[in-house]
Structure formats: C-alpha cells, structure tokens
Amino acid sequence: MLVVGLTGSIGMGKSTAAHQLRHHGLAVFDADAAVHELYAGKAVPLIEDAFPGSTRDGIVDRQMLSSLLAGQRERFQKLEAIVHPLVQAEERAFLQAEHARGADAAVLEIPLLFETGLNQKVDVVIVVSAPAHVQRERVLARAGMSEQKFESIVALQVPDEQKRAKADFVVDTSGSIEASHRQIDDIVSRLSVLTGDAFETHWC
C-alpha cells in the first residue's frame, strides 16, 4: 500500500486538495481533526497537567492554551511532545485499517509533516503551495486571526520554498479551485503506478 503525505503551510489549500483526493476514492486522515478530538478527549488531562488552567469543562481551551504558549518555542515543543505521539497512534491505526481492507493507497494530511519528520515515513509527499501574498490574504481573512498570530504560526513552520524543494508533487493553489482539482487529478493518475514500502517499514 502506498502511503501518501499531504502537507503545506497554513492557508495553502490542504483541505481543498484533500477533498479532491477523497473524490477519487482515497481515504485521507486529517491530523488537524484528530487534534481537535484529542483536545476534547484523552489529551485533556495531560495538557492540563503540563499547562495548568488551559482546560475548561473537560476540554482544552484553545485560546487560553495559545496565550500560555505565547510564541515560546520551548512550551510549544512541550505541547508537541504530548500531542504528536497520540496523533501518530491514530495515524497508525488508520493506515493499518486501510491496509486490512485492501486499499492501494492512503493519505495522511499532516500540516507539520516535515516539522515532525514524518516525511521520512511516507512514500510520496504532495505539497500544496501559493505565493506568500495569497497565503497572507487567505489566513488574515479567517475569524480571530491577527498579523501577530499569523507571523507566530509561520515562524514555527518549515518555509514554503523548502517544502516545495522536498516534495514529489507540488500543487499550485493560487488559481481557481478547478485548476487545483485538475492538478490533483493528474497526481492521482500518476500515483496509481507507484509502489512503496513505507507502510511495511514504519506503520505495521
């Protein structure tokens, strides 16, 4: 089974790409969605213990947690040390389930694919990318986003140009959604003839 990593910096269009991959019948694991579930489940007591006052009514208060992190890399790394192993356990279960059902390929949609080193545990990497001014415009249009918050998020991510350089496939999302979909369609056809050993090597 081919293991595909889908990634890209904030605001680059990962969700749009994932939707089109699902349209082609590929199962996609959404790491961001998994984190949201963990923030309302098994990660709550661990995060509260590490960051007192960061939870409320049995769930992680994301705004409070963000203020406690406040751009401090050491605290952010402490949070990652709690959350990433839990997410990777779910990724493993997802891939094993897809393999068991006979899937030819499965996709891990992971915003921090390179930052966590998981690009070494997939067979193929797809990076979604757009010019910096397009990215900024998209992200700042989001509710609750500020220039400072945007800059702090970008500072923690591998630069877009480095991601593109390490990618097997790059999807330019600066145009229309239809144009992005056509690029994904082409990638899917090319994936169909590829094989890999990442699942057997890293996820069994």
N, C-alpha and C positions, 0 to 999 in steps of 0.2 A: 504494500500500500504506500502510495506517495504521500508524504507529509509536506504540506504547503504552509509557509508562513506569510501572512498578510500584515503589513505594517505601514507606518507613515506617521509623520509628526502631526500634532494637533491641528485640526482644521483642513486636513489634506484630502478627505473624502473616503476614509476607510469603510464607513457604513454603506455608502453607495456601491463601492466595489464588492463588499460582502453580499449585499442584496443580489447583485448580478451573478455572483458565483453560486448562490443558493438557487437562482433561477435555472442554472444549468444542472441542478441536482446534487451539487456538492454540499456536504454538511460543513457548517462553519461554527467553530467555538468562539464565542465572544468573551474575551478576557475582561473587558470593562463590565459587562453584565454579571460575570461571575464575582467580581469585586463588590458590586452593589449587593448581591445576595449575601456575601460573606459579611458585609457591614451591617446586615440585619440578622446574622446568624452566628456561626461558630467563631468568627474573628472578634466579636464584640468584647468578650471578657479579656482577651489577650491585648487588645488595643487599649481598653480602659486601664489595664494594669500598667501598660507602658506609658500611656498618656492620660493621667487622671483628669476627669472632667470632660473627656472627649466623647462620651456617650450619654444618651438621654432616652429614657423609656425603652431600654433594651436594644437600641440601635445606635450606630455611630453617627454623631452629629458632624456631618462633613464640613460645615462652616467652622465649627469650633475646632475640629481637628486641623483644618487648614491654618487657622490662626495660631495654633500651638506649634505647627511646623514652621510657619512664618519664613519660608525660604531657607531654613537652616538645613544644609545638606546632611549633617550627621543625624538629625532627627528623622529626616526623610528616609535615610538608609535604615534606620531602626524600624520604621514602619514597613519598609520593603521586606526586611528580614522576617517579619510576621506574616505578611500577606502573600508574598510570592510563593512560598512553599505550599500554601493552601490552594492557590490558583493552579500551580503545576500539578498537584494531585488530581484536580478536576480535569485538567488537560489530558493527563494520562488515562483517566477513566473514559473520557470522551474518545480518544484515539483507539483504545482497546475495544470499545463498543463498536466503533466504525469498522475496525478490522474484523471483528467477530461476525458482522453482518455481511462481510464480503465487499466492502467499498474499495474501489480502485484508488481513491484519493480522499483526503480530508484536510480541512483548512483550520489553522489556528490564527485567529485575528488578535494580534497582540501589539498594542501601541508601543510597548517597550521591548520589542523583540531583540534589538541589538543591545540595548542598555542592560538587559538581563542575561545576555549571552545565549539566548535560545535560538538565535540564528544558526548556531552550531548543531542544533538538534532537529533541524528540518532539512528536507531535500532541496527545496526550492523557495526562494524569497521573492515575493511581489511587494514592491514599494509604490504607494500612491504619492504623488508629488504635484505641487503647484508653486508658482512664483511666490516669493515672500510677501509681496503686497496683497496678493489674493488671499493667502493664508491669514494675514493680519485682519483683513476686512471681514472674512468669514467668522473668525473667532471673536472679534470685538462686537459682532452683531448678536452674540449669544447673551441671554439674560444673566446678569450677575457677573459678567466678565469686565475686567478693567485692564488698562495698559500694564499696570504693575503685575497683576496676576498672570497676564499673558506672557510677559517677559520672564517671570519666575518659572513658568511651566516650560517654556522654550529652553531656558538655561539648563534644565535637567535632562533634556533630550539630545541624542546624537544629532548633529546638524544634518539638514536635509541632503546636502550635497554628498555627505559621507554615506548616507543610506542609499542614495541612488548608485553610488560607485560600487556598493557591495551587493546590489540587487541582481537577481537573474532576469527579472522583468520589471519595468517601470511603467506605471500608468499615469499619464499626464491628465490631471483632473481640472485643468484651468479652463477648459472649454465647456461645452454642454454636457448634460448627463448622458445624452445619447452617444456622444463621442467617447465618453469614458466607457460606456457599455460596449461599444464596438471593440475597444482595446481589450477589455476583459474577455469578450467572445473569442478573440484571436488567441489570447493566452490559454484559455481553456482547451482550444483545439490543439495547441502545442503541448499542453500538459498530458494529453491523452496518450502520447507516445513515449513518455518518460517513465523511468523506474527509479526507485531509490531504496536505501537501506536504513534510513533514519529511524523508522518505527522499530525494526528489529534491534537496532543498536542502542537506542535511548529510551524507548517507551514500553517495551514488553514487561 
